[in-house]
């Protein structure tokens, strides 16, 4: 029996192609039963999200199984196989294990570190179990993938920093207030992004929530959604006096909140800070408001800077996560059978990463005035070079392992790169 993964994702297929193969839950049950009835796979799980459609399967003849499952998937979706076949990728054995771990840990996601994919993988696993399509091999693989994903999130900081505007707003608020518990929030406008930001603030303890909007019915609707209170739009300045955090998203042609209005509000606050999150374009808050004492004003560009910086940090943390996954793949495969090459691959990756990190550190020390963009470019360039150098030896080691004769290649790699035996 052999494990394989076959599918397409945001990395190699546009959304127009992905949506052709996407399968909703009801149809997924039917498809799983159809594939099982074909008799070419022993176990199968299908992961279908907006960013990927993948088949994880165990089969006696993986090539035949891949072709059959793919044809059945296309038939269910009314798609001509030739229209999507060029975009399909396939991983087998150790590569399939590594891919499963990377997907569950969100290292293969469009936004590295996002939490939704783990829940989606768990749902796909549970659905396949309910269809009796999961056997011991996929059960072992997926339960370990969940454990690895948890380990990545707890042992690296890949998910620590906000990478959405709504989360970035919460991150900034935390820097201004010692804690968000009991901090009152006012929504000016009723946009989706402001609602998300308000929800994140409430999750951190912010309360109560007030909502004002030019359309009274919309203000009431949003207030009910957030368990808050609707405020008439002409009482905006009164509402400002009662809160600590203001989220604006009306997109009015002219600023709704000016310096004079906020100055009057601040006179009665006795130094109590007022924090504006202006995610409207055009802006709802006059730029001069931020010059007032104890007033903090951030617009969409400020939030985007936070998001961009955090994305760069996540990419750096992804290097640590990749090494962790390599180790976990080795442990998993060792439990499945004696695998000699994984420890060498881990040592090789760690060796080159240590060299890369050291050289980058020395280079940046000689460029103290280099802007963040230059530093980021140097990090990206050095990482790309290391990955290209690693590709050939790692591929050869895996091929030799699958062929059952890795010893000579292991000796050669250890000698060339000065690796210590594990």
N, C-alpha and C positions, 0 to 999 in steps of 0.2 A: 504493500500500500504506500501511496505517496500523497503528501499534502501539496496543494497548489492554491494560489490566489490569482484570479483573472478579473480584469475590469478596466474602467477608465475613471479619470478624476479631473479636477480643475487644473491639474498640472499639465495635462496633455490633450484635453478636449474642451472646446468652448461650451457654454451653457446650452446652445442650440443642439449640440450633440448629446450632452448628458441628459437633457430632459426627454430625449427620444427613448432612452432606456430606463428612466426612473419608474419605479413601481410603488404604488401605494399599498398600505397594509393589507387590505382585503384581497387585492390581486396577488400579493406576495405569498399568501397562504396557498393559493391555487397553484402558483408557479413552483413553490417548493415541492408540493405533492407531485406535480407533473415531472419535475426533474428526478425525484426519487423513483417514480414509476418507470423511468427510462432504464433504470438498472445499471447506469454507468458510474454512479458515485455511491459510496458507502455512507457518507455524511455530507451535509451541505448547509451553509448559512449564506444569506444574501443581505448585504448592507446597501441600502438605497437612501441617499440623502441628496440635498440640492447640489453638493459638491463632488459626489462620487457614487458609482454603482459598481459593486464588487461581489464576486462569488468566491467564497472560501469553501474548499471541498477536499475530501479524502477519497482517492480512487485507486483501483488496481492499475489502470492504464490512464495516466493523467492527460496525455495528449488527446485521446479519444473523448475522455470525459469533458475536457475543456471545450472541444468543438461542439459536443452535443448540448451541454448546458447553455452555451452561447446561442446556438440555433434556437433552442426552446425559449430563451429570454427574448430574442428578437421576434419570434413568432407571437409571443404573448403581447408584445408591444406594437405589433404590426410594422416592424422595421425590417428593411432589407439588410441582411448581414453585411453585404459588401460596403454599405454606406458608413459603417462604424468600425469595421474590423481593423482598419489601419491604426486606430487610436487605442486599441486594446493592449494592455501590458499583462504579463504573466510572471509570477514568482513561484518558485518551487522550494520545498524543504526549508533549509535554514533561511534563505532569502524571504520565503513566505512568512516564517515566524517573525523575522525582523520587521517586515512590513506591517504585520498585525500589531506588533508592539508600538510601532511608530504612529500608526493611525489612532489607536486607542489613547496614546499619550499626547495627541494633537500636534506632533512634530511634522505631520504631513498635511496639516490643515492650511487653509488659505490664510488664516490668522493664527500664527504659532501660539500655543498656550490656551486657546479658547476652550471653554469647558463643555460645550454642547456635544461634541463628537463622542465623548465617552458614554453619555446617556444614550446616544443613537446606536452605538455599538452594543450596549447592554440590551436595548430594545430588540435589535436584530437577533441577538443570541436567544433571548426569551421567546421570541416569535418562532424561531426555528425549533426550539425545544418543544413548544406547544404542538408543533406539527410532527414531532418525533423524528426530526431530521438530524439531530445532534447525537453523535456517539462519543466514545471515550477520547478519541484524538482531538476533535474540535472542542470538546468540553475542557480538556486539559489546556489547550492553546488559549481559549478565550478567558478562562478563569485566571490564567497567568497574565494575560494581557491586561486585565483589570487591575491586578496587583501591581504590575509594572507601571501602569498609568498613575496609580496612587503614589508610588515611590517617586516617580518623576516630579510630581507636584509637591511632594513634601521635602525632597532632598535637593531640589533646584528651585530657583526663583522664577521659573518660566511663566508662571501664571500670576505672579505677585503684582505686576504693574498694569495699570489700566490701559487698554488699547481701543476703547470706544469713547466717543465724546461724552456720553452719559456717565460712564465710570470715571473719566478724567475729572468731571465736575465734582464728584464725591471726593476724589483724591485731593483736589485743591481745597475743598471745604475743610477737610481734616487738618490741613496745614494751618488754617486760620483759627479754627476752634479746637480747644483741647479735646473735646469730644462732641459728637453730634446728638447725644441723647437730650431730648427736650428742646432742641432747636427748631423753631417754627419756620415753615417753608411757605412761600407764596409763589404760585404759578401765574404768570401774566401771559395769556394766550394758552391754547390747548393743543399744541403740536405733539406728535408722537415722541420726538426726541426729548422734549421737556417732561413728558409723562414718564419716560424711562428714567431720566435723571432723578425725578421726584421719588420714584419707586426705590431706586438704589439708596437715596438719602433716608427714606423711611426704614428700609432694611437695616440701616446703621443706627436707628433710634431717633431720627428726626421726627418731631411731632409738636403741634398739629399742622395740618396742611390746609392752606387756603387757595382757592382758584378764582381768578377773575378773567373775564373775556368780554369782548364787545357783544357777543351773542350770549344772552343770559342762559338759554337752554343748553348751550354747549358747556358753559361754566358749571352748571348744575350736573350735567352728565359726567364731566371729568371729576368733579368733587365726589360724586357717588362712587366712581371707579376707585378713587384713592382713599375712600373713607374720610373725606375732608369736608370743608365748608365752602360754599360758593359766596363770593363777595361781588356786589355791584361794581361795574367798571368805573363809575364816577366816584367811588370811594377808594381809589387806588392809593392815594397818599396816606389815608388812614390805615390801610392794610400794611403799607410799608413800615409804619411805626410799630406794628405789632410783631414783626418777624425778624429773623436773623439772616435768612437765606432767600434770595429772590431769583427765580428762573424765568427768563423772558423769551418768548418765541412767536411774537405776532407777525413779524415781517412787515410792519407798517412802513409807509414811505418816509416818514419822519420819526425821529426819536420820541417815544412816549414819556420817558423819564429823563428830566433835565436836571442840571446842577442846582438850580434854585429850589426845585421841589425836594430834592434829597437833602439839601442844606437845612431846610425848614424841619424836615423829619429828624435830622440828626441832633438838632438843638434839644429835643426832649429825650434823647436816648442815654445821656450821661456817659458817653464813651463806649456804649455797647456797639460792637462792630456790626456792619451791614455788608453782606456779601452778595454781589450780583453775578449771575451766570447768564450772559447774554448770548444765546445761540441763534438769534434771528439775523437774517440777511435781507434787507438792510438792518442795521443794529437798532434795538429798541432803547438802549441806554446811551445818552450823550457821552462822548469820550471824556468830557471835562468832569464827569461825576467821580472818576477815579482819583482826582486830585484832592478830594475832601479827606479830612482826617477820619480815621477809623472806617473808611469805605474802601472796599476791595471789589474791583470790577474786572471781569474776564470775558472776552468775546470769543467767537468761534475760532479765530486764528490762534489765540492764546491756548485754547484747549487742544487744538491740533498740534501745537508744539509739544505739549505734554505727551500726547499720543505717539508722536513720531519718536521722541526720546525713549519712551517706554518700549516701542517696537524694537528699537536698536538694542535695548537691554535684553529683550526676550531672545533676539537672535544670538547674542553672546551666551545666554544661558542654554540655548539649544545645543551648543557644543558640548557642554557638560552632560546634557540629557542624552545625546547620541552615544557618548562613551558609556553611560549607565546602561543604556539599552543593549549595547554590544555585550556587556558583561552578563546581562540577564538572558540574552539569547544563548550565550554559551552555557549558562546554568541549565536553561530549559532543554537544550539539545543534549547536554550531558546526561540529563535524566531520561531522555528518550533513547539514548545510545551513546557509545563512546565516540566523542567528536574531538579530534585532535587540533583542528585548525583555529577554533574560536579564540582560545587564549592568546595565540600568536597574533591574530587580527587585532584583538584588544590592545596588546602590548605595542603593536606597530602604530596603531592610531594614537595611543597615549604618547609614544615617543615623538612622533612628528608634531603632535599638538603642542607638546612642551617646547620643542624647538621653535615652532611658529610663534607661540605666545612670548617666548623670551626675546626673539628678534624684533617682534613688533614693539615690545616694551622699550627696548634699546633705541629703536628708530624714533618712536614718539618722544622719548626723553631728549632727543636732539632737535625736536621740533616743538618747543614749548608754546609757540604762538599759533600752531596749526589749528584751523577752525574745525568744528565737529564733523563737517562734511568730509574733510581730508582724512581725519582719523578713521571715520567710518569706511572710507574708500580703501585705506590701507588694511584695515581688518578684513574687509570683504575680499580684497585681492589675495592676501596671504592665505585665507581660508580656501579660496578657489584653487590656488596652487597646490596646497596640501592634499585637497580632495582628488585632484588630477594625478598627483604622484601616487596616492594610495590605490587608485582604481585598479591598475594592472596587477600589482602583487596580491591584492585581496581577491580579485576575480580568479587569478590562477590558483590561489590556495583553496578557494571554494570548489573550483572545478576538479582539482586533484583529490579533494576529500570525497566528492561525489563519485569519482572514478575508483576510489578505494586505495589510492597510492600517494598520500600527501607527504610522506616522510622526507623525500629529497627536497621538495619545495620548502618545507618547514625549516630544514637545515640551511638552505640557501638564504631565506629571508632573515633568519636569525644572524647569519654571518654578515650579510650585507648591511643590515641596520643596527648591528650591535645589540640585539635584544637579549634580555636575561630569561632563561627558561623558567616557566611557572610550574 
